[in-house]
């Protein structure tokens, strides 16, 4: 008896599974394995030296740190935006709703140039922050700003439908039982949207790790300070150091995969609890 | 706790949901708000709960004005049609919710909460489901849990909005009798909204019949069924036959048939509508004594102890069939088959002069 294959009223399980695996292989697995094969050209010590050189280590810290911070920021403010869009009616709501998707559609280079122009020392926002001693453009903060910009829609678009599905009756029921609005939010609404929020966070985080275009303009790309890992890979490629580039890519892939796996497990666990 | 409603009105845009409602609900009573959809019954319930604010008028709890009181301070339990259970909590935590969100100074100890919740779950006979989640329960079970949750905070008033509306017929009936028994044990002032007249008549102490934002009649189930105040209540409560005729000096005329109508002694040749319940019509094969209406049998439904006949009356203007209910014995005596000619006579009728439809 096989527990793997279950009889279903829907036909074509074998065909669908086969197609899924083929598709995943062509689009994801085979290109990724090429990265590992290319890396295998290096000896273990060469690989280790490339992947853990101080400049590369600093770039990991910046990429993952700024991505995490940006995704976290988006989780908080994206939730707020989704809340406002679902719960309130105001003039121009449709326009605001459409604006949310703009970071999806905008070529990332355009976003990078626009953000740099704004946050540079002589930009609209930059000139206000400069006297306060805050430099955004060409610092890690700039990287964080760019990654926050591109990640926002992921959180809003995953939380929004779940929030729309929450019946007002649930809140009324909680109020009738004596709960304050804060208690209702913390005990009823938040647990319900948490899995979706986590998904949005994971998507924003993953997107930020791989982001290149919008960051390189605003980052300034100073080694050890504001240099992201994807840029380092490009630099290596430009020097025809393919093995070195793929070595860094392998490390990045592995870390990303582990992080996303953890988030997925967390999600599975919270979804099971909330059913 | 007694409730009094004074001159309550509420508009939704141009739609008048409630028009000058006045109502007294006695302490410990089980009251049904009955009406078709859009009659304002749910709005009235929600105003009493504090979930909706009225445009004008007052709601008094124990003679104290509660109109501006916050939902949390009203001590009202509310049961929703679609249960509104918290999906992310176990059954136990759902019932305990109202006790856990109390301000720290008057919150019960964990031990006491546990005891009270367990007792409530036993009361609704579902203590074995304490650790399940709402989605693992059937509709009937969910509604019983919703009731236990509402009772956990020891409300002074219990409000139920179409509590059995989403359940199938069998479960509805079970829960109905169960609710009646529960109310008899606890004597908590309860109001429930329903559009099902059978449910309202069977369960409640008193029925409030509503239509288009107004109260049409208030009374015990017997009163509203046997002595409907107006044509609307007549038509809304149970099957009824309409006859168009005239009333003149204490006699009603439907076709050639005359029936005594002493309460209309002063009427001078007025057009009138007569309402007759299906079981208040006599059926015979021949005219005995006085005149009777002639009709023929169109349909016979003989399942159960009561046989339902549908009769067509020759000169009935609106062409609608006449519904008649007779006992099985009488049906056997008459030996009726489809197409037979019969003579019918209203045994009892209610006349509403000038209420022409």
HADDOCK unambig.tbl for C-alpha pairs under 7 A between the chains (distance, minus, plus):
assign (segid A and resid 169 and name CA) (segid B and resid 84 and name CA) 5.90 0.50 0.50
assign (segid A and resid 170 and name CA) (segid B and resid 84 and name CA) 5.19 0.50 0.50
assign (segid A and resid 170 and name CA) (segid B and resid 86 and name CA) 6.89 0.50 0.50
assign (segid A and resid 173 and name CA) (segid B and resid 84 and name CA) 6.65 0.50 0.50
assign (segid A and resid 175 and name CA) (segid B and resid 71 and name CA) 6.81 0.50 0.50
assign (segid A and resid 175 and name CA) (segid B and resid 72 and name CA) 6.39 0.50 0.50
assign (segid A and resid 176 and name CA) (segid B and resid 71 and name CA) 6.02 0.50 0.50
assign (segid A and resid 176 and name CA) (segid B and resid 72 and name CA) 5.95 0.50 0.50
assign (segid A and resid 176 and name CA) (segid B and resid 76 and name CA) 6.86 0.50 0.50
assign (segid A and resid 176 and name CA) (segid B and resid 77 and name CA) 6.55 0.50 0.50
assign (segid A and resid 176 and name CA) (segid B and resid 78 and name CA) 6.68 0.50 0.50
assign (segid A and resid 177 and name CA) (segid B and resid 98 and name CA) 4.69 0.50 0.50
assign (segid A and resid 177 and name CA) (segid B and resid 150 and name CA) 6.98 0.50 0.50
assign (segid A and resid 177 and name CA) (segid B and resid 153 and name CA) 6.86 0.50 0.50
assign (segid A and resid 178 and name CA) (segid B and resid 72 and name CA) 4.71 0.50 0.50
assign (segid A and resid 178 and name CA) (segid B and resid 98 and name CA) 6.10 0.50 0.50
assign (segid A and resid 178 and name CA) (segid B and resid 101 and name CA) 6.74 0.50 0.50
assign (segid A and resid 178 and name CA) (segid B and resid 102 and name CA) 6.85 0.50 0.50
assign (segid A and resid 179 and name CA) (segid B and resid 101 and name CA) 5.48 0.50 0.50
assign (segid A and resid 188 and name CA) (segid B and resid 86 and name CA) 6.74 0.50 0.50
assign (segid A and resid 191 and name CA) (segid B and resid 88 and name CA) 6.61 0.50 0.50
assign (segid A and resid 192 and name CA) (segid B and resid 88 and name CA) 6.57 0.50 0.50
assign (segid A and resid 273 and name CA) (segid B and resid 88 and name CA) 6.91 0.50 0.50
assign (segid A and resid 274 and name CA) (segid B and resid 87 and name CA) 6.48 0.50 0.50
assign (segid A and resid 274 and name CA) (segid B and resid 88 and name CA) 4.26 0.50 0.50
assign (segid A and resid 275 and name CA) (segid B and resid 88 and name CA) 6.81 0.50 0.50
